[in-house]
Amino acid sequence: MEENEWMEVEDYSYLWKEEKEDYVLVKSSLGYSIIDKKHQMMLVVEDDELAKKLIEKMLENGNKIYEDINQAYKDV
């Protein structure tokens, strides 16, 4: 990973560090979505490669995974 890519990923480190309990993954047939369950919002990352790296970091760091978005929203 190039330095610029690393810095861009680290800009989102709150997803798996400080706000790890709020940001979760919802798994569907299309893959994972990043959800802020506290505010009931989806984090949209337009760069597919960056989104993939963020999801990998969240999986590596043990962010909670849900099968259904409604489960995530109820688990606040």
C-alpha positions in Angstrom: 0.0 0.0 0.0 1.4 3.4 -1.0 1.8 6.1 1.6 -1.1 8.2 0.2 -3.4 5.2 0.3 -2.4 4.4 3.9 -3.1 7.9 5.0 -6.5 7.8 3.3 -7.4 4.6 5.1 -6.1 6.0 8.4 -8.4 9.0 7.9 -11.2 6.5 8.6 -9.6 4.8 11.5 -12.4 6.0 13.8 -14.5 3.2 12.2 -12.5 0.5 13.9 -11.0 2.5 16.8 -12.8 5.3 18.6 -16.3 4.6 17.3 -16.0 0.9 16.7 -19.3 0.1 18.7 -21.3 2.5 16.5 -19.9 1.5 13.1 -20.9 -2.0 12.1 -21.0 -4.1 8.9 -24.2 -5.5 7.4 -23.7 -8.5 5.1 -25.9 -9.0 2.1 -25.7 -10.9 -1.2 -23.8 -7.9 -2.6 -21.1 -7.9 0.1 -20.7 -5.6 3.2 -22.2 -2.2 3.9 -20.8 0.1 6.5 -23.5 1.3 8.9 -23.6 3.9 11.7 -26.1 2.1 13.8 -26.3 4.9 16.4 -27.4 7.5 13.8 -29.1 4.9 11.5 -27.1 6.0 8.5 -25.0 4.2 5.9 -21.5 5.4 5.1 -21.2 5.7 1.4 -17.6 5.5 0.1 -17.5 6.3 -3.6 -14.1 4.8 -4.2 -14.5 1.1 -4.5 -10.9 0.3 -3.6 -11.0 2.5 -0.5 -14.3 0.9 0.6 -12.8 -2.5 0.2 -9.8 -1.5 2.4 -12.0 0.0 5.1 -14.2 -3.1 5.3 -11.1 -5.3 5.5 -9.8 -3.1 8.4 -13.2 -3.4 10.1 -13.2 -7.2 9.7 -9.6 -7.4 11.0 -10.5 -5.3 14.1 -13.6 -7.2 15.0 -16.3 -4.8 14.2 -19.7 -6.4 14.7 -21.4 -8.0 11.7 -25.2 -8.2 11.1 -27.2 -10.1 8.6 -30.0 -7.5 8.6 -29.8 -3.7 8.8 -32.9 -3.7 11.1 -31.0 -5.8 13.6 -28.2 -3.3 13.7 -30.6 -0.4 14.2 -32.3 -2.2 17.1 -29.0 -3.0 18.8 -28.3 0.5 20.0 
